[in-house]
Amino acid sequence: MPLATTPCPCGGPRPFDRCCGPALDAGIPPPTAEALMRSRYVAYTLDRADYLLATWHPRTRPHRLDLDRAPVQWLGLKIRRVEAGAPQDHEGIVEFVARYKIGGRAHRLQETSRFLQEDGRWFYLEAIPPG
């Protein structure tokens, strides 16, 4: 089954072609910080370093992103908390848990991320340190 008609890997209720697909495949900017977070998760599942770099704020963006590492099996994304990040906001916070396996061993990435909106586009800025 083509990815377009399958459930979106971000865990949202819509199929990929109506959820994260427009951002990843058509360059349509996600309207909220949460939508950007979800599309970035999907970009990781698809090894789309181009999208990850394009949606990373220039102030904190690495020069390159190497996704050629041990094979990762992404298992799911859970959004735990969202603060602001609506279309009218300038900043947003999204706390999430991403589950994945490497070499058959399960892992969890829990992060609280800060996003900025500039000129109508949301960007990932940084992870907020715990505490």
C-alpha positions as a LaTeX table, in Angstrom:
\begin{tabular}{lrrr}
\hline
Residue & $x$ (\AA) & $y$ (\AA) & $z$ (\AA) \\
\hline
Met1 & 0.00 & 0.00 & 0.00 \\
Pro2 & 1.44 & 3.42 & $-0.89$ \\
Leu3 & 2.47 & 5.67 & 1.98 \\
Ala4 & 0.01 & 8.37 & 0.85 \\
Thr5 & $-3.07$ & 6.33 & 1.78 \\
Thr6 & $-1.67$ & 4.70 & 4.94 \\
Pro7 & $-2.08$ & 6.10 & 8.45 \\
Cys8 & 0.43 & 8.85 & 9.06 \\
Pro9 & 3.52 & 7.65 & 10.97 \\
Cys10 & 3.08 & 10.61 & 13.36 \\
Gly11 & 0.08 & 8.83 & 14.91 \\
Gly12 & $-2.43$ & 11.45 & 13.88 \\
Pro13 & $-5.94$ & 10.45 & 12.76 \\
Arg14 & $-5.50$ & 11.34 & 9.08 \\
Pro15 & $-3.67$ & 9.44 & 6.32 \\
Phe16 & $-0.16$ & 10.58 & 5.41 \\
Asp17 & $-1.28$ & 12.49 & 2.30 \\
Arg18 & $-3.60$ & 14.68 & 4.43 \\
Cys19 & $-1.42$ & 14.91 & 7.53 \\
Cys20 & 2.38 & 15.25 & 7.27 \\
Gly21 & 2.63 & 14.49 & 3.54 \\
Pro22 & 1.88 & 18.04 & 2.33 \\
Ala23 & 4.75 & 19.40 & 4.46 \\
Leu24 & 7.23 & 16.71 & 3.47 \\
Asp25 & 6.31 & 16.25 & $-0.19$ \\
Ala26 & 4.78 & 19.56 & $-1.29$ \\
Gly27 & 6.64 & 22.06 & 0.90 \\
Ile28 & 3.45 & 23.34 & 2.54 \\
Pro29 & 4.49 & 24.76 & 5.94 \\
Pro30 & 2.81 & 23.12 & 8.94 \\
Pro31 & 0.42 & 25.62 & 10.57 \\
Thr32 & 1.37 & 24.92 & 14.20 \\
Ala33 & 4.40 & 23.98 & 16.27 \\
Glu34 & 2.80 & 20.60 & 17.03 \\
Ala35 & 2.20 & 19.92 & 13.34 \\
Leu36 & 5.86 & 20.77 & 12.64 \\
Met37 & 6.95 & 18.43 & 15.46 \\
Arg38 & 4.85 & 15.63 & 13.98 \\
Ser39 & 6.20 & 16.20 & 10.46 \\
Arg40 & 9.78 & 16.24 & 11.78 \\
Tyr41 & 9.18 & 12.89 & 13.49 \\
Val42 & 7.92 & 11.49 & 10.18 \\
Ala43 & 11.00 & 12.93 & 8.45 \\
Tyr44 & 13.16 & 10.92 & 10.86 \\
Thr45 & 11.18 & 7.77 & 10.05 \\
Leu46 & 11.78 & 8.39 & 6.33 \\
Asp47 & 15.45 & 9.47 & 6.67 \\
Arg48 & 14.60 & 12.91 & 5.24 \\
Ala49 & 17.59 & 14.95 & 6.43 \\
Asp50 & 16.70 & 17.61 & 3.83 \\
Tyr51 & 13.38 & 18.34 & 5.54 \\
Leu52 & 14.87 & 18.22 & 9.03 \\
Leu53 & 17.54 & 20.77 & 8.11 \\
Ala54 & 15.05 & 23.01 & 6.27 \\
Thr55 & 12.78 & 23.13 & 9.34 \\
Trp56 & 15.61 & 23.72 & 11.84 \\
His57 & 16.07 & 27.36 & 12.87 \\
Pro58 & 19.21 & 28.84 & 11.26 \\
Arg59 & 20.49 & 29.97 & 14.66 \\
Thr60 & 20.82 & 26.38 & 15.94 \\
Arg61 & 20.86 & 24.30 & 12.72 \\
Pro62 & 23.82 & 21.94 & 12.30 \\
His63 & 25.79 & 22.20 & 9.06 \\
Arg64 & 24.80 & 18.68 & 8.15 \\
Leu65 & 22.74 & 15.88 & 9.57 \\
Asp66 & 23.98 & 12.33 & 9.17 \\
Leu67 & 21.15 & 9.81 & 9.36 \\
Asp68 & 23.36 & 6.98 & 8.07 \\
Arg69 & 23.68 & 5.13 & 11.33 \\
Ala70 & 22.55 & 1.80 & 12.72 \\
Pro71 & 19.10 & 0.97 & 11.31 \\
Val72 & 16.38 & 2.54 & 13.44 \\
Gln73 & 12.87 & 1.15 & 13.61 \\
Trp74 & 10.56 & 3.98 & 14.69 \\
Leu75 & 7.66 & 2.68 & 16.77 \\
Gly76 & 5.55 & 5.72 & 17.55 \\
Leu77 & 5.17 & 9.29 & 18.70 \\
Lys78 & 3.17 & 10.55 & 21.65 \\
Ile79 & 2.63 & 14.25 & 22.20 \\
Arg80 & 2.53 & 14.84 & 25.95 \\
Arg81 & 2.10 & 18.61 & 26.18 \\
Val82 & 1.71 & 21.62 & 23.92 \\
Glu83 & 2.06 & 25.25 & 25.01 \\
Ala84 & 1.18 & 27.98 & 22.53 \\
Gly85 & 2.44 & 27.25 & 19.00 \\
Ala86 & $-0.83$ & 28.16 & 17.27 \\
Pro87 & $-0.80$ & 29.97 & 13.90 \\
Gln88 & $-1.03$ & 33.37 & 15.62 \\
Asp89 & 1.81 & 32.65 & 18.11 \\
His90 & 5.48 & 33.49 & 17.74 \\
Glu91 & 6.75 & 30.66 & 19.98 \\
Gly92 & 5.60 & 27.20 & 20.96 \\
Ile93 & 6.63 & 24.33 & 23.20 \\
Val94 & 5.98 & 20.66 & 22.44 \\
Glu95 & 6.84 & 17.84 & 24.83 \\
Phe96 & 6.91 & 14.42 & 23.20 \\
Val97 & 8.04 & 10.84 & 23.55 \\
Ala98 & 9.34 & 9.00 & 20.48 \\
Arg99 & 9.78 & 5.25 & 20.76 \\
Tyr100 & 12.22 & 3.33 & 18.58 \\
Lys101 & 14.37 & 0.19 & 18.34 \\
Ile102 & 17.99 & $-0.19$ & 17.39 \\
Gly103 & 19.31 & $-3.72$ & 17.01 \\
Gly104 & 16.17 & $-5.14$ & 18.59 \\
Arg105 & 16.57 & $-3.03$ & 21.74 \\
Ala106 & 13.78 & $-0.58$ & 22.61 \\
His107 & 14.53 & 3.08 & 23.40 \\
Arg108 & 12.54 & 6.21 & 24.27 \\
Leu109 & 13.44 & 9.76 & 23.41 \\
Gln110 & 11.60 & 12.20 & 25.66 \\
Glu111 & 12.13 & 15.86 & 24.85 \\
Thr112 & 10.59 & 19.24 & 25.39 \\
Ser113 & 11.25 & 21.26 & 22.25 \\
Arg114 & 11.05 & 24.98 & 21.58 \\
Phe115 & 9.77 & 26.24 & 18.23 \\
Leu116 & 9.76 & 29.72 & 16.68 \\
Gln117 & 7.57 & 31.09 & 13.92 \\
Glu118 & 9.15 & 33.54 & 11.50 \\
Asp119 & 7.57 & 34.89 & 8.32 \\
Gly120 & 4.69 & 32.41 & 8.60 \\
Arg121 & 6.91 & 29.32 & 8.99 \\
Trp122 & 7.55 & 27.28 & 12.12 \\
Phe123 & 11.10 & 26.17 & 12.92 \\
Tyr124 & 12.54 & 23.79 & 15.49 \\
Leu125 & 14.86 & 25.88 & 17.70 \\
Glu126 & 16.15 & 23.64 & 20.49 \\
Ala127 & 15.55 & 21.04 & 23.13 \\
Ile128 & 14.83 & 22.56 & 26.53 \\
Pro129 & 17.04 & 20.96 & 29.19 \\
Pro130 & 15.09 & 19.07 & 31.87 \\
Gly131 & 14.69 & 20.68 & 35.24 \\
\hline
\end{tabular}
